């Protein structure tokens, strides 16, 4: 598994990890087996949150990591309503108990709420000094929010390490300003829902047919093509719903696909014109967070016209 530097932490983290959103809805034994199989395959970056299943997902992760905690870069998140200085500390203590661990490698503010950022960041720093978190970051932050956080926190090892955001072929708003800003300031970008939520281009759609054509040319799969495109810049990705051991195995194989022209592109995909049609989204559909409760559409909601043709919805 390829490793990438995780922001200001000076730690190298698996490029493809495992998310746990809705994992509590799966059969418990299968979910735990899937997480462990992912670890076997090198997917040692695990992301969870107190929101997921009201803490149930953290409990599953804790069981899966029994005896293997030191292999993992473990991330969880605090809800905005809990993110006062003291509330952040207490929420972290509850997450640590559910996860059956004494530390988190990174702790994120799930999205910006009414609590002052100064209070949340002070809580993060208290936790760092206590050795309960290695680093901290944010999620679903647009550029003005990122600037505010940086102005409060400054820069330093383990400070402001990550921004976790929605990013897939048909939701690319972050490419306008968020991703470049994070690259300039050394903030890791972790993408959630890299295949969308049930809206990955199907084989019967124009976008799906274009992806299939690229995949056939490289002896790959459409989802391998998607991951290769999304990781062309320093973005750490995770599988949001790898809840079966076989799924973990397939996703790990997908990561290994990195043909010349799909990997390591600096600004845009350097594929032929027909290939770009599958990789370049047109008007980005913001606001499609599954719960609808906490996702704020990023302000930069369109891909510029010079980045290529649109990927048809599908």
N, C-alpha and C positions, 0 to 999 in steps of 0.2 A: 504494500500500500504506500503510495506517495505521501510524504509528510510536508506540511507547509507551516511556516512560522505563524504563530497565532498572535498577531498584533504585538503589543508591548510586553508580552509575557516572557519572551525569549524561549518559549517552549515550541517544539515542533509537533503538530497535531495531524492526525489522519485527515486527508483531504475529503474523504467520504465517510460520514459517520452514520449514526442511527438516531432518528427522532422517535418520540413516544406519544405524540398527539393521538388520542383515541385508542391507545394500545390497551387500555383497561377494558375496552369492549370486546377484545379477543378472548379466546380460551386462555386461561391463566398459564397453564403448562406450556402451551404452544408459544405464547408470547415470551416467556422466560427462555425457552429453548432457542427462539429466534434471536434474542439479544445475545445469548451466549455463542450461538453459531456465528453471528456477526463479529464478535470479538475474536473468534478463531481465525476469521478471514481478514483480520487487521482493521476492522471498522471500530476503532477504540475511542472515538469521539462520540459520547452519548449526551443527548440533549433532552431535558425534561422541564417540568414547571409545576409549581403548586396548583396552578389552574387546572391542569390536565386530570380530569376525573376527581377533582377536589382532593388531590394528593395521592389518589390510587395509583397513578402512573409511577410516581416516585417510589411507592412501595414495591411495585413490580421490578423496577430497576434495582432497588436495593437487594431483592432476592437474587436477581440475575448476576449481580456483582459479588455475591458471597465468595470469598477466597480469591477474588480477582481485582479488587479495587485498585491496586497499584498499576494495573495495565491500562487504566482508563483515564481519559481527560473528560471529567464530569462537569456538566453545566446544568444549572437550574435557574429559575426566574421568580422574582417577587411580583405580586400583583400591585398595581398602582395604588389601590386603596390601603394597602399595607405598608406603603413605602415612605412613611415618616422615618426619622432617624432611629427611634426605638423600635418602631414596627418592622423595619427592615431587618434589624438584628433578631427580633423574635420570629419573624417568618423564616429566616435562614435556619434558626435552631430547629424549627418544626420540620423543615425540609431535610436537614441532616439526620434527624431522628427517623424519618420515614425511609431515607436512603441507607440507613444503618452505616453511616460514615462520619468521620470527624472533620471533613473538609470538602469544599467544592473547589474545582480548578478555575471555574469562572461563574459569576453570579450576575444575572442580568435584570434590569428593570424591564418588565414585559412590554409596556408601552407607557408613554408619558401621560400622567394623570394630573390630579389637582394638587398633589403634594409637591412642595417646592423641590426642585432638583437639588438644591443645596442640602436639604435634609436627607434625601436618599443617598447622595454621594457621601455625606458624613457617616451615614450608617454603613455603607460599603467600606469606608476607610477604617471604621471601628472593627469591622469583621476581619479586615486584612491584618490589622495590628494584633488581633487575637489569634491569628493563624487559622481562621475558619474558612476563609476564601483566599485563593492565590491571586485572583484578579477579578475585575468587574467590568461590566459593559452595559449595553442597552439593546433594545429591540424595537423595530418599527419606528425608528427616528428618521425624520427628514433633515435636510441640511440646516435649517434654522435651529432645530432641536440639538443637532450635533454640535453646532457652534456654541450654543449655550452650555452644553455639558463640558466641552473643552475649556471654555472660559472659567468655569467653576473649578474643574479638576486639575487643569494643567496636564503636563505629560510626565511620564515616569514609568518605571517597570511595574507592570500589573495594573496601571491606571488606564481606564477607558480603552479596554483591549478589543472590544467587539461591538458590531452593530448587526443584529440578526434581522433579516428582512425577507419579504416575499419576493421570489425571483424564479420565473420559469419562462418558457419560450413565448408565451402569450401575455406575460406580465413583466415588462422590462423597464419600468419607470426608473429604477435605480441607476440605470446606465447614464442618464442625463447629468445628474449632479451628485447623488449620494455615493455611488461607487467611486468616481474620481476624487471626491472629497476624502473618503476613507483611505484611498491609496496615498494621497498626498500627506495625510497625517498619521499613517502607520496603524490604522484601525482595521482589524480583521473584519471581513464581511462574510457572514454565514447565511446561506440561502435556505429558507424553508420552503416546502412544497415544490421541489425542483421539477416535478412532473405535473404540477397543478393538482386539483382535487376533482378527479373524475372528468377532467376536460382535456386530457392529453389528446392531440390530434389523432382521430381514428383512421383506420385503414381506408375507409370509404370517403374521406374528405380530401380536398386538394392538398392541404397541409400534410396530412398523413401520407398521401401518395408521394409527395416530395421527400419527406423524411425516409420513406421506404426506399426510394431511389438512391439517396445518399448511402443508406445503410447497405444496400446491395453492392454498391461500388466498393465499399470498404470491408465487405464480409462482416458486417456488424448488425446491430438491431437499431430501430428508431430511437429507443431510449438511450442506447450508447451514444448515438449522435447527439442527442439532447444534452447529456452530461458532459460530453467533450466540448460542446459549444459553451455551456454555462461555466466551465472551469478554464476557459481560455485566458482569463485574468485571475489574479490571486483571490479566488473566492472559495471558501470551504463549503462543501455541500453535504447534506445529509438526507437519507431516505426517510420521509415522514411516516411511512406506514409499513415498515418491513416486519410484519407480524407472523411470518412463517419462515422456518429455517431455509426452505428452498428459495424464498424470495431474497433472503440475505445473500445466498450464494450467487443468484443471478445478478443482483446489484453489484456485488464485488467484481464479477466478470465484466459488467458494463463499464466500471471505472477503468479497467485495464485497456479499454479501447482508446487509443490516442493517436490517430493517424496524422501525418503531416498535413497541415492546412486546417485541421480542426483544433489542435492543441496549441497553446502558447501564442495566440494572436494578441497583439497589444490593443488594437482599437476596434477592429471589426473582423468578421470571419472571412478568411481569404480562400473561399471556395468559389467554384464557377458560379455564374449567375443563376443557373437552375438550382444549385444547392442553397444559395443564399435565401431563396424563397422560403425554405423551411426553417431558417435560423433567424430571420429578421422579422420581428413583430411590427405591425403597423400601429394604429391607435391602441394604446395599452389600456386594458380594462382594469382600472383600479377599483378598490373597494370590494374585492371578491373574497375576502377572508371568510372562511366557512362559518364562523359563529356570528359574524356581523356585529359583535358586541364591542370589540376593541380595536379593530383595524381602521386606521384613518388612511384614506388614499393619499399617496405621496403627491406633492404639488406638481411635480414634473411628470405629466401623464401621457406624453406622446413621444414616440421615437422620431428623430429628425428625418426629413425626407431623403437626405443623402446617405442614409444607412442601408438602403436596399428596399426591395419590395415587401409587401405585407404577407404575413403568414395567415392564411384564411382561418377563420374560426372553425373549431371542429373537434 
